[in-house]
Amino acid sequence: METSLVASAALWKNIILGIIAINLLVWPFRSRWVESHLELFLLGVGAAAVTVSGGWNVDFLYRTLKDPVVVAFVVLVVSVIFNNYSRYIFRVLFMFFKRLDPRYSFALLVLVLGMTSSVISVTVSALVLAEVLKVVNLEHRTAVCITVFACYAIGLGAVLTPMVEPMGLVIYHVLSGSPYHADFFFLLRHFFGWIFPGVLVLAAAAGYSARHAGAGLQMFIREDKETYSSVLHRTGRIYIFVAALQLISTGLRPLAQSTLPYLNGKVLFFANSVSVIIDNATLAAIEIFPTISSHDLTYMVLGLVAFGSMLVQGNLPNIVAAEKLGIKSREWASVAIPTGLMLIIGYFVALCIIL
């Protein structure tokens, strides 16, 4: 009797968490207010999910308040640097963009940011991207396309080292023992052959998006510096975003734990579509175990990174770049969902052929 009550309670908990997850996906596209105040919406939904899953405790609350500090601090510091020293920083970029056709300039920019994001962090990569796009006179739709392609590339490249990004750290720590004995370069050896082609395709897509920029493309140095209140406001919003993602990931974890660990590689690849609303590192921590097969590991990781940027809230670089450039959820999704579907199909077909 007691066992059936526990099972019934767990079922109802998962049903309610499922409803919360659906609302998390739907409302950013149905409500203008939610779209304009996405960080507050995510914070409220995350708090509701943690309440339903029973995850509140002093230690969790402390970590939720503490963990976003590093990301917010990086955003603040890089924003201040760009705001005060942009004239000197962009002289180098001016030379770069003058010497190359815009197609090649943006393609190379996305390629470099994607392949270095696991070293300089996805936050800094996204901020560099946003700062460049803010001083280039691109048509808005073109800038949105390049931003989406770049953030996908940044998300893909972030898995290549365990240096600064949480998902790489999770995989590295779990597999550091027997039988893999993963070292610092394990992720690079295992995934470079999968990640680099994806980043290369996204870089080419970014270059193609800039094909009409032509010789008239110009960069300018902003004479009207941001006020510190504006910089602090954006930093605060990023802090709330990151805290909200922590709440969402923790709150929806029981729902993920009840299904994902029991799936094989191919099914897990598509099941990881939940990475559009649950942090990749959280899902990796749920799904990965020391004896996971190399086959399933590859399906799992590529599924996470392929789905992760389809919505603004799916990945940290998306949030940073969209906030900095004023890109709305609908604008993002209109480019990111078709891009994600092509990546998903491409990776799945390649996995089925090669593995």
Phi, psi and omega in degrees: 000314180296321180296318180294326177293319179296315180296320179294319179296319179296321179297313180295324177299315180293325178296314180295319178296325176297319177296318177299316180298320179297315178297324178298326180279325191275313192296327177300340180259347183258339185237126176295323180297315179299318180298322182277340181233049188300322184296323179289321177299313180297322179297316179294317179295318179298318178298320178296318181295318179294322179297315180295319183278353178072035186266000184285130169200169186298317182296317179295317179298320178297314180294322179297324178281330185275316189301322180289350185298317182298312180298314181297322179294318178299315178301315181297311183296312182295322179297316179295319179299310180296322183294325185261336185236021182300326182303320182278321181296318187277351172299320178295317180293325178302314180298319180298312183286333179287328185278336184244149171300144181308325179302314182284327179299310182288325177298316180292321178300313180294320179298314181294314180298319180296316185278350179248000186296332180282354179254315183264355179089148181293331180295311179295319179301314181294323179292319177299314178303311183296319180295321178296314183291336179287340181248016176244133186276061177272151171297144190302316182298321178296317179297322178297314180300312181297320179298314180297313180299318181294319181292326172299314181297319179297318178295322177294311184293339184296343184274355192282340176220157175268023189288308188229343187261136187302318184296317177299321179295318179299310182298316181300313183293319182293323185262008182289340178266197178292143004266354187277324185049051186297131174257186184302327185263008181302312182295319179298315179295318188283325189245351183303316181296340177266321186283315185301315178300322178295315178296322180297317178297317180294323177296319178295321178295322178295317177298319179296324179296332182267013186296333182268000180294321172061196184289345182281356181297130180226150173247148180224152177267127181290118177278332180272091181294149175295147173284156179294332177294323177293317178297316180294323178298314180295320179298319178297319179296319178297319177302313180295319177304310184294318177299320179296319178298322177297317179296315181298313181298317179290317182294322181270359181302317179302325178295317179290320182295334183283348184229309192301318185295346185260010184258150176278176188305311185293318179292321180297325179306311181279330177296335180286009171300340178293352178291351174289344178231345179244135183304138182302319182296323178296314180296320178298319179296328179285318191273329189271143176217159190303330183259016178302141180288153178301324179300307182292325178300316181294314177302316184297308185293316181293327175296319179297312185284333180287325181273339196298334186253016183289334175234157180305316185283000185281341185205146184300315180299328176300312183297314182297310183292317181296320178295317183292324185259358179070036180271127181278162183302318183292319177299316180299308184298326182297334177261319189288325181294311175299322178297314179298318180297320178294319177297316182299311180297315181299313180294319182295316178298315180297319179297316180296326181282316188275320184273000000 
